[in-house]
Amino acid sequence: MAPLNDWLEADGALLRLRLSRPKANIVDAEMIAALHGALVAHGTHSALRGVLLDAEGPHFSFGASVEEHLPAKCAQMLASLHALIVAMVEFPAPIAVVVRGQCLGGGLEAALAGSWIFAAPDAQFGQPEMKLGVFAPAASVLLPYRVNLPLAEDLLYSGRSIGAAEAKACGLVHAVADDPEMAALAWFHEHLQGKSAAALACATAAARGAMRRDVRHRLNDVERLYLDRLMATHDANEGLVAFLAKRKPKWEHR
């Protein structure tokens, strides 16, 4: 099964991207490549005025592949995921993300790179990486753009999840609706479809200019921290192996 479905609608004004490996919709190497490829393929489409990213099944995404976080693969995984994040942050049209159910880990990192999140009442958002003895590099960069720094630190350090109502109250979520896909589509048709694609491209470059520069620079920094320092620790490797073995990790704090 292909990891992603993509198509144009609204006379080419809207790019639809749909994660299509329910129920987990794991953000693995194949999913990352498919998402990045779709953005590259459609990024020069002159009439594009928006993107809607959603997912098949009851959950947006359980997160990244834990197997690909192991030492043999994590450098390649981080490089490809961060390239996707940059492509989303720098995309010339606004990206709306529709979330139902769980939106965790690498799935939330991808959602954070968009412009707005439309959530179902049952949506749950979290960065559980700390529970595995690692941290979330892209979310460490992106979350402070969405919520205040104390709350970003809360979510990054605790690994806890928050529901749609709390996410809306803190600004992480743009809107909560029983049918978030229809809400996102209605917002697009009312506010974006009638606009100039050229003007929107310039507006996104203007609004996100400082963020784009910061994200590029800081993703490189946190990637090096993850690979050179974190992955040299006992606890990072123990946490990943314990998760795959479905046992409790034994931290040695080193």
N, C-alpha and C positions, 0 to 999 in steps of 0.2 A: 504494500500500500504506500502510495506517495505520502510524504510527511506533510505536504502543504498543497492546498488548492488556491489558485489565484485567478482572478478574472477582473475585467473592467465592466462597469455598468454606468448608468446615467450618462449615456452618450460619451463615454470615455472620461468623464469628470471624476469618477470614484474608482480607486483600486481596492478590490477586496482581497484580503489575505486570510486564509482560514487554516489553523493548525488542524491536521486531520489524522491524528493517531490517538483517539480516545481509548481509555478514559484518562490516561496520565498525560498525554501530549508532552512527553519528555523533550526538553530542549537539548538534544544530542547533536553530534557533528552533522548528521544528515539534515536535521531540522534547521540548524543554523545556516547551513549552506543553501538550503532551499529558500529561506527567508531573505538572506543576503542577495541571492541570485535574482529573486523577484523584484527587489528594490532597485537593483542595478538595471534590470531589463526595462522597468517602467519609469525610472527616474528622469528620463529625457522626454517623456510623453508630454507634449506641449500643452495639452488641454487639461491636465490633471489638477484637480483642486482639493483632493483629499484622499486619505487612505483609511480603511476600516479593517482592523486586525481583530479577529475573534477565533473561536475554537469549536470544533465538534465535540459533542458529549457534555457531561455534566460539569466538567472542570476545565478551566483555562489551561493550567499546566501545574504538574507536581514539581517542576523544577528541572535542573540540569541532570545529566547522567552522572551518578556517583562514580561509576566505573571509569569514566573519562576524567575524573578528578585525581585518580591515582597517579603516582610520580611518572610513569612511563608515558602518559597521555596528557597531563594537565597543561603543559606549556602550549601544545597545539590547540587544546580546547579553549584556553583563555584567549589566545591570540585571535581565534576565529570568532568567539563570542564578542570580544571587544571591538573587532572590526564591524560586526553587525550593529552593535550599540552606536558606534560612530556613524554608520550609514543611516540609522534611524534618526539620530539627533540632527544630522545634516541634510536630511531628505527635504526636497524643495516644496513639499506640500504637507499640511498638518496631518498627523496620524492620530486617529481615535482608536482606543482599545476597549473592547467589550469583554467583561469578565463575569463568568458564572463559576460558582464553586471555588475550588482551591486555586490560588495564584501565588506560587511559592518560588523561592530561590531564583534560578535563572529565568523562570517565567515572569516573575515580578520585575527582574532587572530589564527584560525586554519591554514590559509594559511601561516602566518608568521612563524609557527613552522616547515614548510617544508624547503627544500634546495633551490628551485628556483620557481619563478612564471612566467609562460608563459601566456601572456594576449592578448586578442583581442583588436582591436583599440577602441571599445566602452566600455571597462572595466572602472569601477569607484571604487576607494578604499577609505574607510573612517572609522573612529571610532566616530560615532555620539553620544556616550553615554553622553557626557557633556551636550548635548541639553536636556537630560532627568534628569539632576541634579545628575548624577552618573559619574563614571569614568571607564575606561577599564583596569582591573587589568593585564590580560595577555599581552595585547598590550603595557602597560607601561613597561613591562619587555623586550618584544621581539622587539619592534620597534627600539630602539637604536642599536640593532645588524644589522638592515637593512639599516637605514639612519642615518644621523648625528643627534646629540641630539637636536639642535634647530628646525630642521624640525619635529622630533618626537614630541617635545613639541607643535609645531604648530598644528599638526594633533590631538593630544590628548586633547588640551585645546580648540581649535576652534570647533572641531566636523565636520570640512569641509571635502569634498571629493576631490580627485585629479584624473585626467584622466590617461589613460595608458601612454601617451607620457611623462607627468611629472613624473609618477611613474618609468618609465624606466630611465629618466635622473637622478633621485636621487638615483637609485640603488635598489629601492623596487622591481622592476620587472626585470627579467633576459632578456626577449625577448618579443617583440610585433609582432604578426603575424595575418594575416587574418584568418588563421585556427590554433589557438594555440595548439589544441590537436595534429594535425599532426606535428607541430614544436617540441613539447615535445617528441613525439614518435620518430621522426627522431634523436633528440639529444640523446635519450636513446640508440637507435640502433647503432649509430655511436660511442658513447663515453663510454657506460656502459655495454652493452650486452656482449661484448667480454672480459670483465675483470673477475678476480677471485672474487667470492662472499666473500670468506674469507678475501681477501685483502681489499675489499671495506668496510667490517664491521669494520676492524681495522682502516682504513682511516677515516671513519666517527667518530669513537670513539676518534681518535687523533685530528681531526680538530675541533670537537665540545666539547672537554673535558672541557674547562673552561666555555663555554656557558652552558653545561649541569649542572655543579655544581651551577652556578649562577642562572639559571632558577629555579631549585629546591628550592634553598634557598629563592630567592626573591618572587616567587609565594606564598610561605607561608606568607611572610611579607605583601604583598599587599592584600592577602585574608583577613588577620586579620584587616588591615586598612579599607577595604571595609565593613566588617561585624560589627566590633566593633565601628568604628568612623563614617563612612559615613552613614550607615543605621540607626544610632541614630539621624540623622538630619531631620528636617522638610522637607527641600527642596528635598532630595533624594526621600522620599516617595511621596511628592507632584508631582514631575516630572513624576514618573512612573504612578501614578493614572491619572494625566492629559493626558498623552499619551494614555492610554487605553480609557479614556473618550473622546478623540479627541478634547481636548480644550487646550488653552494656559496655561502653568503653572504660578502660582502666587508665585514668590520667596519671602521668608522672610529673606534670607541670614543667616539662622541658622539651 
